[in-house]
Amino acid sequence: MEPVNNEEQVTVDINYAEIPEAADDDSVNNEPIDARFQIFTDNGMMKSEESTNNYNVVKDSFLSGMGTLAEETRVVAIHKNMSSNVTGEPRLSSFKIFSEAMTRKFSGGDANVKYAWYGVAKDEIREILCHGFCRIGKAAGNGEKYGNGLHLSNSKFSMDSVLSSEMDENGLRHVLLCRVILGNVETVPAGSNQFYPSVKDYDSGVDNLALPSRYIVWSCYMNSHIYFTDIVSFKFPCYEEASTSTSAPPSSPTLRISTIVKIFSMYLDPLKIALIYGFHNDLQAQRIPWNEFLQKVMGVSGVKLFNTVFKLLG
């Protein structure tokens, strides 16, 4: 299921086509190390100060891709990849070399380098920092799988990668901002088991050629064609009062239902959202119990998207 393309449900455009790299001295920070992020700072990352260009550009891009959930999302920290550990500098050099090689492949044309988001668990960030990208076949944020590659979200749709993130021991979630060499792309349909380009002319995949929301980088390219620049750590404050169980009503029903509808509205058409609102009215009027409400919502949204959304909330 692709995000619905209408004004109320699509992320807000930002004023810059691509996120610029800030100067290295723009991110210098002499604050004491925060234990929550020590795994990052011990592995070549540096916390960006809130007053810097790097912090504000990355934060604005992240929140603009959250749509109506932006006001409920609190960015806690942003860490910039300084490529300062043993493997960091070689990885950056490799990315630049492959970017130049892709440009030559197209006879001096466009290597099609984009920014993209990758939703991730904290433990996986440790693996990426130490060993590079190594997990493939992970479904996209809405539960759909687009081949056996690394799935990233268009820079204007960070919400999709947020759905793929996992809460850590401090109640934080994390997404990586990456530069991605796409080269010549082909469409990869939902549910595909593709492992590599269908023909040699293609380099990577997208879910939709006209309006891609997801990029698929094949395993053979994921550590040469992807270089992550920043880690965004964030919270959804509105979830803190909600029940962690989906088998009983949340402690703050209005807030929880509002959040559920906001997320579903980014993926479902207006008619389906109207049905969910109708189920909610029946729930409030006690015409149906909570479990029946969940079953009805699942019937409208589909099992994959339903499970992904409630995993995020729980």
Secondary structure as UniProt FT lines:
FT   TURN            7..9
FT   HELIX           24..27
FT   HELIX           35..37
FT   HELIX           38..41
FT   TURN            42..44
FT   STRAND          45..47
FT   TURN            50..51
FT   HELIX           53..64
FT   TURN            65..66
FT   HELIX           67..72
FT   STRAND          74..81
FT   TURN            86..87
FT   HELIX           88..105
FT   TURN            106..108
FT   STRAND          113..120
FT   HELIX           122..131
FT   TURN            141..142
FT   STRAND          149..154
FT   TURN            155..156
FT   HELIX           158..162
FT   TURN            163..164
FT   TURN            169..170
FT   STRAND          173..181
FT   STRAND          185..187
FT   TURN            190..191
FT   TURN            200..201
FT   STRAND          204..206
FT   STRAND          214..218
FT   TURN            219..224
FT   STRAND          226..235
FT   HELIX           237..239
FT   TURN            240..241
FT   HELIX           253..264
FT   TURN            265..267
FT   HELIX           270..284
FT   TURN            285..286
FT   HELIX           290..301
FT   HELIX           303..313
//
